[in-house]
Amino acid sequence: MMRRLPLILLLLAAVLPGCRRDPLPEDGPQAKPEEMGIYISCPGVPRTRGNQGDSPAREEEYKVHTLQVWVFTSEDHELLHYLSLSDESQMPAPGQTRRYAIPVESEFARRNPLPRIDVFALANAASVGVTLDGNADWGTLNDTDFTSDSYFGVGEPRATSVDPEKGLPMTGVRRNMSVTPSEDGIVLNAEKIVDVVRIVSKIRYVFCRLKDDEDPQGEKVSIQSITLNGDQIPIAEYLFTTTEPYRIGNQYDSRSVVTPGPSPIAPNENPEKLVFAGQNAAAYEQLLDDAVADGKLTEGGVMYFRESDKALTGTITFTTDGEQRTRVFSMAAPGDFARNHSWTLYGYFITGRKLELSINAIPWDYTHYHIDFSEGSVIASKMELDASTATIIYNQADDCNDVFFHLNTPAKGVFNITAPLHGKVMINAVGDANAFVVDPAVRDINPDVNGGNIEVTIRPNPDFPANPNEEYAITLSFYVETADGRDWDANSEINRENYRFIR
């Protein structure tokens, strides 16, 4: 059986690119170990140039505090590697994808064909009381569930807010993924992204009333309670799904969930403007948040529950003109409360003090991707500098390659990038950026142009007022922008030699 290697995280932050490798031995370069890229995406709304007007989800609802990743062979469920991360800088940004480079044995990398793999990812395990580590086998992960009322059940304490220390539970699994080798066979890449999504869903109640000059205080309308019926939320939910969008036990909690009605109910001149009109979940929630902040909508309660395969139903008890009434509500279809869904019940009183309901259950995030490898992953080779254009000295203390310019000669490098197709690669100077000129700053990713090779020149900026007694230095940071506007870090693919340019 293949031995497991200690954890090595090779993905580097874009703001401080670097590479960690052993010093070169005196008798020549040391061969790099094989590595495999695993791509993990997390829920949220990415903040890219293409969607500055979109509203992000509430920060605590997409916050990742811890992330664990297990990689197994698909055929015999042999554990290839385990990652356990708790540093915020190591996590994928909300709504974005991050590549994690893990070491693999030479024997694995040389197999032909390469074995297929299963990847399990678990974020915020403490939020459901789960304690899994590198000793967990494939079967344990696949069969782990959570059942306690304390973890998103209908009993008390009920989850009406997100624990800022633990976050919400999130998981992702991809089975039977192929592995693609690079041309030199050293870098392997998993075929697909592992989408990490919340495994609970959310209910929100909001209310308002038509502004009425005859009843300015809204005393003739009130809501006594909102009741979510019993036998709908399962007692057990599994961390990881199989082929269905949900995976739960076969028993349901018989208890109903009663939420006291809000008081007073906010007046609104145009309550119809808050009716759901096909927005994504984050944008609609921001619309409601703004209305609450403006005093035009009353918050009736937020709750987080285990997912369900049922169409949730319930009853609103309310009073108009001194007469108590009830109104039944229901989801449109079973499956609308599968994991990572947001269900909003918007009730508003109109002329005649009639209660109207707008009900929607939609995916919590619209940034949920299943991207083909050729279009959604970074396929690139490391940048190599032309040694005839600069002097390159390995700096063991800082674990980087210091680059010194030849007189009036720019340093020249080249790297190859062929994916994501139709995207762009960005090259940024980090450090004393104004003291240097880096060209290009951006290039289209097109393997049909020069075979995907991109040449880079770095030179001192002749217009920079340099102090002859000071040293100026930069490193380079690489990231790609996909055709649909998402940003991906590409340092672990391109910046593996960690060049530091000094003048």
C-alpha positions as CSV (number, residue, x, y, z in Angstrom):
1,M,0.0,0.0,0.0
2,M,1.2,3.5,-0.8
3,R,2.5,5.4,2.1
4,R,1.0,8.8,3.0
5,L,3.1,11.9,2.9
6,P,2.9,14.8,5.4
7,L,0.8,17.7,4.5
8,I,2.4,20.2,2.1
9,L,0.4,23.2,1.0
10,L,1.8,24.6,-2.1
11,L,-0.9,27.0,-3.0
12,L,0.3,30.5,-2.3
13,A,-1.5,33.8,-1.6
14,A,-1.6,36.2,-4.6
15,V,-0.5,39.1,-2.4
16,L,2.8,37.4,-1.4
17,P,3.8,34.8,-4.0
18,G,6.6,32.4,-3.0
19,C,7.7,28.9,-3.3
20,R,9.0,26.5,-0.7
21,R,11.7,24.1,-1.9
22,D,14.9,22.6,-0.6
23,P,18.2,24.4,-1.4
24,L,19.9,23.3,-4.6
25,P,22.6,20.7,-3.8
26,E,26.2,21.5,-4.7
27,D,26.3,18.8,-7.4
28,G,23.3,20.0,-9.4
29,P,19.5,20.7,-9.2
30,Q,17.2,18.5,-7.2
31,A,14.2,16.8,-8.9
32,K,10.9,18.2,-7.8
33,P,8.4,15.8,-6.3
34,E,5.2,14.9,-8.2
35,E,2.1,16.9,-7.2
36,M,-1.6,16.9,-8.0
37,G,-3.9,19.9,-8.2
38,I,-7.2,19.7,-6.4
39,Y,-9.7,22.5,-7.1
40,I,-12.1,23.6,-4.3
41,S,-14.9,26.2,-4.6
42,C,-16.8,27.7,-1.7
43,P,-20.3,29.3,-1.6
44,G,-20.7,33.1,-1.8
45,V,-20.9,35.9,-4.3
46,P,-17.5,36.7,-5.9
47,R,-16.6,40.4,-6.1
48,T,-15.2,40.8,-9.6
49,R,-15.3,43.6,-12.0
50,G,-18.2,42.1,-13.8
51,N,-20.7,42.2,-10.9
52,Q,-19.9,45.1,-8.6
53,G,-23.6,45.9,-8.4
54,D,-24.5,42.4,-7.0
55,S,-25.1,42.0,-3.3
56,P,-22.9,39.5,-1.4
57,A,-24.4,37.0,1.0
58,R,-24.2,37.8,4.7
59,E,-20.6,37.3,5.6
60,E,-21.2,34.9,8.5
61,E,-23.2,32.6,6.2
62,Y,-20.4,31.9,3.8
63,K,-17.4,32.2,6.3
64,V,-15.1,29.2,6.1
65,H,-13.2,28.7,9.4
66,T,-11.8,25.3,8.8
67,L,-11.4,23.1,5.7
68,Q,-10.6,19.4,5.5
69,V,-9.9,17.5,2.3
70,W,-9.5,13.8,1.8
71,V,-8.3,12.3,-1.5
72,F,-8.9,8.6,-2.2
73,T,-8.5,6.3,-5.1
74,S,-11.9,5.5,-6.5
75,E,-11.4,1.8,-7.1
76,D,-10.0,0.6,-3.7
77,H,-10.6,3.7,-1.5
78,E,-6.9,4.1,-0.6
79,L,-6.2,7.4,1.1
80,L,-3.7,9.4,-1.0
81,H,-3.7,12.6,1.0
82,Y,-5.4,14.5,3.8
83,L,-5.4,18.3,4.2
84,S,-6.5,20.2,7.3
85,L,-6.5,24.0,7.0
86,S,-7.6,26.6,9.6
87,D,-5.7,29.7,8.4
88,E,-8.1,32.2,6.7
89,S,-5.6,33.0,4.1
90,Q,-5.6,29.4,2.9
91,M,-9.3,29.2,2.2
92,P,-11.0,29.8,-1.1
93,A,-12.6,33.2,-1.4
94,P,-16.4,33.3,-1.3
95,G,-17.8,32.3,-4.7
96,Q,-14.4,31.5,-6.1
97,T,-12.2,28.5,-6.7
98,R,-8.7,27.7,-5.3
99,R,-6.2,25.2,-6.4
100,Y,-4.4,23.1,-3.7
101,A,-1.3,21.3,-4.8
102,I,-0.7,18.0,-2.9
103,P,2.3,15.7,-3.1
104,V,1.8,12.3,-4.7
105,E,4.1,9.3,-4.8
106,S,6.1,8.8,-8.0
107,E,4.6,5.3,-8.3
108,F,1.1,6.9,-8.4
109,A,2.1,9.5,-11.0
110,R,3.7,6.8,-13.2
111,R,0.6,4.6,-13.4
112,N,-0.9,4.2,-16.8
113,P,-3.7,4.8,-16.9
114,L,-3.8,7.1,-13.9
115,P,-6.2,5.9,-11.2
116,R,-9.4,7.8,-10.8
117,I,-10.0,9.6,-7.5
118,D,-12.7,10.5,-5.0
119,V,-12.4,13.8,-3.2
120,F,-14.3,14.7,0.0
121,A,-14.2,18.3,1.4
122,L,-15.6,19.4,4.7
123,A,-15.8,23.0,6.0
124,N,-16.7,24.1,9.5
125,A,-16.9,20.6,10.9
126,A,-17.4,22.0,14.5
127,S,-20.8,23.5,13.5
128,V,-22.3,20.0,13.4
129,G,-20.1,18.5,16.2
130,V,-18.1,16.3,13.8
131,T,-14.5,15.3,14.7
132,L,-13.0,13.7,11.6
133,D,-9.2,13.6,10.9
134,G,-6.6,12.0,8.7
135,N,-7.5,8.6,10.1
136,A,-11.0,8.6,8.7
137,D,-11.4,6.1,5.9
138,W,-13.7,6.4,2.9
139,G,-16.6,4.5,4.4
140,T,-16.5,6.6,7.6
141,L,-16.7,9.8,5.7
142,N,-19.4,8.5,3.3
143,D,-21.6,7.4,6.3
144,T,-21.2,10.2,8.8
145,D,-24.4,12.0,9.8
146,F,-25.5,14.4,12.5
147,T,-28.7,14.1,14.5
148,S,-28.6,16.3,17.6
149,D,-31.2,19.1,18.1
150,S,-28.2,21.3,18.8
151,Y,-27.2,20.9,15.1
152,F,-29.9,22.5,13.0
153,G,-32.8,20.5,14.4
154,V,-36.3,21.8,15.2
155,G,-35.8,21.6,19.0
156,E,-34.0,24.0,21.3
157,P,-31.5,25.6,21.1
158,R,-32.7,26.5,17.6
159,A,-30.4,27.9,15.0
160,T,-31.7,31.4,14.5
161,S,-28.3,32.9,13.8
162,V,-24.9,31.8,12.7
163,D,-22.3,31.0,15.3
164,P,-19.4,33.4,14.4
165,E,-16.8,31.0,15.7
166,K,-18.1,27.9,13.9
167,G,-20.0,29.1,10.8
168,L,-22.4,26.9,8.8
169,P,-21.5,23.4,7.8
170,M,-20.4,22.9,4.2
171,T,-19.4,19.8,2.3
172,G,-18.5,18.8,-1.2
173,V,-17.7,15.4,-2.8
174,R,-16.7,14.4,-6.3
175,R,-16.4,10.7,-7.1
176,N,-14.6,8.9,-9.9
177,M,-12.7,11.9,-11.2
178,S,-10.1,11.4,-13.8
179,V,-6.6,12.8,-13.3
180,T,-4.8,14.6,-16.2
181,P,-1.0,14.7,-16.4
182,S,1.1,17.6,-17.6
183,E,3.5,17.2,-20.5
184,D,6.4,16.5,-18.2
185,G,4.3,14.2,-16.0
186,I,5.3,16.0,-12.8
187,V,2.1,18.1,-12.3
188,L,-1.2,16.3,-12.3
189,N,-4.6,17.9,-12.2
190,A,-8.0,16.7,-11.1
191,E,-10.6,16.7,-13.8
192,K,-13.3,18.7,-12.1
193,I,-13.9,21.2,-9.3
194,V,-15.2,20.0,-5.9
195,D,-18.1,22.4,-5.2
196,V,-18.4,22.9,-1.4
197,V,-22.0,24.0,-0.5
198,R,-23.9,24.5,2.7
199,I,-25.6,21.4,3.9
200,V,-28.3,23.2,5.7
201,S,-31.0,25.5,4.3
202,K,-32.5,28.7,5.5
203,I,-36.0,30.0,6.2
204,R,-36.8,33.7,6.5
205,Y,-40.1,35.4,7.4
206,V,-40.8,39.1,6.5
207,F,-43.9,41.2,6.6
208,C,-45.3,44.6,5.9
209,R,-48.7,46.3,5.4
210,L,-50.0,48.8,2.9
211,K,-49.7,52.3,4.4
212,D,-53.2,53.3,5.5
213,D,-54.1,56.8,6.5
214,E,-57.1,55.5,8.3
215,D,-55.0,53.1,10.4
216,P,-51.5,54.9,10.6
217,Q,-50.3,52.7,13.5
218,G,-51.4,49.4,11.9
219,E,-53.5,48.5,14.9
220,K,-56.2,46.7,12.9
221,V,-53.8,44.1,11.5
222,S,-51.4,41.9,13.5
223,I,-49.7,38.5,13.2
224,Q,-49.9,36.1,16.2
225,S,-47.7,33.3,15.0
226,I,-46.1,31.5,12.1
227,T,-46.1,27.7,12.5
228,L,-44.0,25.3,10.5
229,N,-45.6,21.9,10.6
230,G,-44.0,18.8,12.1
231,D,-42.9,15.6,10.4
232,Q,-40.9,17.6,7.8
233,I,-37.4,18.1,9.1
234,P,-35.4,14.9,9.2
235,I,-33.8,13.6,12.4
236,A,-30.6,12.6,10.6
237,E,-28.7,14.2,7.7
238,Y,-25.5,12.9,6.1
239,L,-22.5,15.1,5.5
240,F,-22.0,13.9,1.9
241,T,-24.5,13.3,-0.8
242,T,-24.4,10.4,-3.4
243,T,-26.5,10.9,-6.5
244,E,-29.5,12.8,-5.0
245,P,-29.4,16.6,-4.2
246,Y,-30.1,15.6,-0.6
247,R,-29.2,12.7,1.7
248,I,-31.2,12.2,4.9
249,G,-32.4,9.5,7.2
250,N,-35.9,8.0,7.0
251,Q,-37.3,9.5,10.2
252,Y,-38.7,13.0,10.6
253,D,-39.1,15.1,13.8
254,S,-42.8,15.3,14.7
255,R,-42.5,18.6,16.5
256,S,-43.7,21.8,14.8
257,V,-41.8,25.1,15.0
258,V,-43.8,28.1,16.2
259,T,-42.4,31.6,15.7
260,P,-44.2,34.5,17.4
261,G,-45.5,37.1,15.0
262,P,-43.6,40.4,14.7
263,S,-45.0,43.7,16.1
264,P,-45.5,46.3,14.9
265,I,-45.8,45.6,11.1
266,A,-44.0,48.1,9.0
267,P,-46.0,50.4,6.6
268,N,-45.1,50.3,3.0
269,E,-46.6,52.4,0.1
270,N,-45.7,49.8,-2.5
271,P,-45.5,46.3,-0.9
272,E,-45.8,44.7,-4.4
273,K,-42.2,45.9,-5.2
274,L,-40.9,43.4,-2.7
275,V,-42.5,40.4,-4.3
276,F,-39.9,37.9,-5.6
277,A,-39.3,38.6,-9.3
278,G,-36.7,35.9,-10.3
279,Q,-33.6,37.4,-8.7
280,N,-30.8,35.3,-7.4
281,A,-31.0,34.6,-3.7
282,A,-28.3,37.1,-2.6
283,A,-29.8,40.0,-4.6
284,Y,-33.4,39.3,-3.3
285,E,-32.1,39.1,0.2
286,Q,-30.4,42.4,-0.2
287,L,-33.6,43.9,-1.5
288,L,-35.3,42.8,1.7
289,D,-32.5,43.9,3.9
290,D,-32.6,47.4,2.4
291,A,-36.4,47.5,3.0
292,V,-36.0,46.5,6.6
293,A,-33.3,49.1,7.1
294,D,-35.6,51.7,5.6
295,G,-38.5,50.8,7.9
296,K,-40.6,49.5,5.1
297,L,-40.4,45.8,6.1
298,T,-40.5,43.9,9.4
299,E,-38.2,41.0,10.1
300,G,-40.2,38.0,11.2
301,G,-37.4,35.6,11.9
302,V,-34.6,33.6,10.3
303,M,-33.9,29.9,11.0
304,Y,-31.4,27.3,9.7
305,F,-32.5,23.7,9.5
306,R,-31.3,20.4,8.2
307,E,-32.3,19.8,4.6
308,S,-35.5,18.0,3.7
309,D,-37.0,16.2,0.7
310,K,-40.5,17.4,1.6
311,A,-42.4,20.5,0.4
312,L,-42.5,22.4,3.7
313,T,-45.9,23.6,4.9
314,G,-47.3,25.7,7.7
315,T,-49.8,28.2,8.9
316,I,-49.9,31.9,9.7
317,T,-52.3,33.0,12.4
318,F,-53.2,36.7,12.1
319,T,-55.9,39.2,13.1
320,T,-57.6,41.8,10.9
321,D,-60.3,44.2,12.4
322,G,-60.4,42.2,15.6
323,E,-61.1,38.9,13.8
324,Q,-58.5,36.1,14.0
325,R,-57.8,34.2,10.8
326,T,-55.4,31.6,9.5
327,R,-53.6,31.3,6.2
328,V,-51.9,28.1,5.0
329,F,-48.6,28.3,3.1
330,S,-46.6,25.7,1.3
331,M,-43.5,25.2,-0.8
332,A,-44.1,24.6,-4.5
333,A,-42.5,21.2,-4.7
334,P,-40.6,18.5,-2.8
335,G,-36.9,19.2,-3.0
336,D,-37.2,22.9,-2.6
337,F,-35.6,22.6,0.8
338,A,-32.7,20.5,-0.3
339,R,-29.3,21.6,1.1
340,N,-28.1,25.1,0.3
341,H,-31.5,26.5,-0.4
342,S,-33.0,29.8,0.8
343,W,-36.7,29.9,1.4
344,T,-38.4,33.3,1.9
345,L,-42.0,33.7,3.1
346,Y,-43.1,37.3,2.4
347,G,-46.5,38.3,3.7
348,Y,-48.1,41.7,3.2
349,F,-51.5,43.2,4.0
350,I,-53.2,45.1,1.2
351,T,-56.5,47.0,0.7
352,G,-59.2,45.4,2.7
353,R,-56.6,44.1,5.1
354,K,-56.2,40.9,3.1
355,L,-52.9,38.9,3.7
356,E,-51.1,38.2,0.5
357,L,-48.1,35.8,0.4
358,S,-45.0,35.6,-1.9
359,I,-43.2,32.4,-1.4
360,N,-39.9,31.4,-3.1
361,A,-37.3,28.7,-2.5
362,I,-34.2,29.0,-4.6
363,P,-30.6,28.0,-4.4
364,W,-28.8,30.0,-1.8
365,D,-26.0,31.0,-4.2
366,Y,-26.1,31.3,-7.9
367,T,-22.3,30.8,-8.0
368,H,-22.5,27.0,-8.1
369,Y,-20.3,25.6,-10.8
370,H,-19.6,22.4,-12.6
371,I,-16.9,23.4,-15.0
372,D,-15.1,21.4,-17.6
373,F,-11.4,21.1,-16.9
374,S,-10.4,22.6,-20.1
375,E,-12.5,25.8,-19.5
376,G,-12.4,26.0,-15.7
377,S,-9.0,25.1,-14.5
378,V,-5.6,26.6,-14.8
379,I,-3.3,24.5,-17.1
380,A,0.1,26.2,-17.1
381,S,3.8,25.6,-16.8
382,K,6.1,27.5,-14.5
383,M,7.8,30.7,-15.8
384,E,11.5,30.2,-16.8
385,L,13.9,33.1,-17.0
386,D,16.4,33.4,-19.8
387,A,19.7,33.2,-17.9
388,S,21.4,35.2,-20.6
389,T,19.3,38.2,-19.7
390,A,19.9,38.4,-16.0
391,T,22.0,36.9,-13.1
392,I,20.0,34.4,-11.0
393,I,21.2,33.5,-7.5
394,Y,19.3,31.2,-5.2
395,N,18.7,32.9,-1.8
396,Q,18.5,30.1,0.8
397,A,17.6,32.4,3.7
398,D,14.5,33.8,1.9
399,D,13.9,30.6,-0.1
400,C,13.7,32.5,-3.5
401,N,15.7,33.1,-6.6
402,D,17.1,36.7,-6.6
403,V,17.4,38.2,-10.1
404,F,19.9,41.0,-10.8
405,F,19.7,42.9,-14.1
406,H,22.4,43.2,-16.7
407,L,23.2,46.8,-17.7
408,N,20.4,48.2,-19.9
409,T,19.0,44.7,-20.5
410,P,15.5,43.6,-19.4
411,A,15.1,40.2,-17.8
412,K,13.1,37.9,-20.0
413,G,10.9,35.0,-19.1
414,V,8.4,32.7,-20.7
415,F,5.6,30.5,-19.4
416,N,2.9,28.4,-21.1
417,I,-0.8,28.6,-20.3
418,T,-3.6,26.9,-22.2
419,A,-6.6,27.1,-19.8
420,P,-9.0,28.4,-18.8
421,L,-10.0,28.9,-22.5
422,H,-11.2,32.3,-23.4
423,G,-9.9,33.7,-20.1
424,K,-7.1,36.2,-19.3
425,V,-3.9,35.9,-17.3
426,M,-2.9,38.8,-15.1
427,I,0.7,39.6,-14.1
428,N,1.1,41.9,-11.2
429,A,4.2,43.4,-9.5
430,V,4.2,43.0,-5.7
431,G,6.6,45.2,-3.7
432,D,8.3,48.3,-5.0
433,A,6.0,48.1,-8.1
434,N,6.7,51.7,-9.3
435,A,10.4,51.0,-9.5
436,F,9.9,48.4,-12.3
437,V,8.1,47.9,-15.6
438,V,6.5,44.5,-16.1
439,D,5.2,43.8,-19.6
440,P,2.6,42.5,-20.3
441,A,0.2,43.1,-17.5
442,V,-2.6,41.0,-19.1
443,R,-2.8,38.5,-21.9
444,D,-5.6,36.5,-23.5
445,I,-5.4,32.7,-22.9
446,N,-5.4,31.2,-26.3
447,P,-3.4,28.0,-27.1
448,D,-3.7,28.7,-30.8
449,V,-1.4,31.8,-30.4
450,N,2.2,30.9,-30.1
451,G,1.2,27.5,-28.6
452,G,0.0,29.2,-25.4
453,N,3.5,30.6,-24.7
454,I,3.6,34.1,-23.1
455,E,6.8,36.1,-22.9
456,V,7.4,38.5,-20.0
457,T,9.9,41.2,-19.7
458,I,10.9,42.9,-16.4
459,R,13.1,46.0,-16.3
460,P,13.9,48.9,-14.0
461,N,11.6,51.8,-14.6
462,P,13.8,54.6,-16.0
463,D,11.3,57.3,-14.8
464,F,11.4,56.1,-11.2
465,P,13.4,58.5,-8.9
466,A,15.5,55.8,-7.3
467,N,17.8,56.5,-4.4
468,P,21.2,55.0,-5.2
469,N,21.6,54.0,-1.6
470,E,18.4,52.0,-1.4
471,E,17.5,48.6,-2.8
472,Y,14.2,48.0,-4.6
473,A,12.6,44.7,-5.2
474,I,9.5,43.0,-6.5
475,T,8.0,39.6,-6.9
476,L,5.4,38.6,-9.5
477,S,1.9,37.5,-8.8
478,F,-0.2,35.6,-11.4
479,Y,-3.9,35.1,-11.5
480,V,-6.4,34.3,-14.2
481,E,-9.8,35.7,-15.0
482,T,-12.3,33.3,-16.5
483,A,-14.6,34.2,-19.4
484,D,-17.5,34.7,-16.9
485,G,-15.5,37.1,-14.7
486,R,-14.2,34.9,-11.8
487,D,-10.6,35.3,-10.6
488,W,-8.3,32.3,-9.8
489,D,-4.9,32.3,-8.2
490,A,-2.3,30.9,-10.6
491,N,0.9,31.3,-8.6
492,S,1.3,27.6,-7.8
493,E,1.3,26.8,-11.5
494,I,3.4,29.7,-12.9
495,N,5.4,31.2,-10.1
496,R,7.0,28.0,-8.8
497,E,10.6,29.4,-9.0
498,N,9.7,32.5,-6.9
499,Y,11.8,35.0,-8.7
500,R,12.6,38.2,-6.8
501,F,13.8,41.1,-9.0
502,I,16.3,43.5,-7.4
503,R,17.7,46.8,-8.6
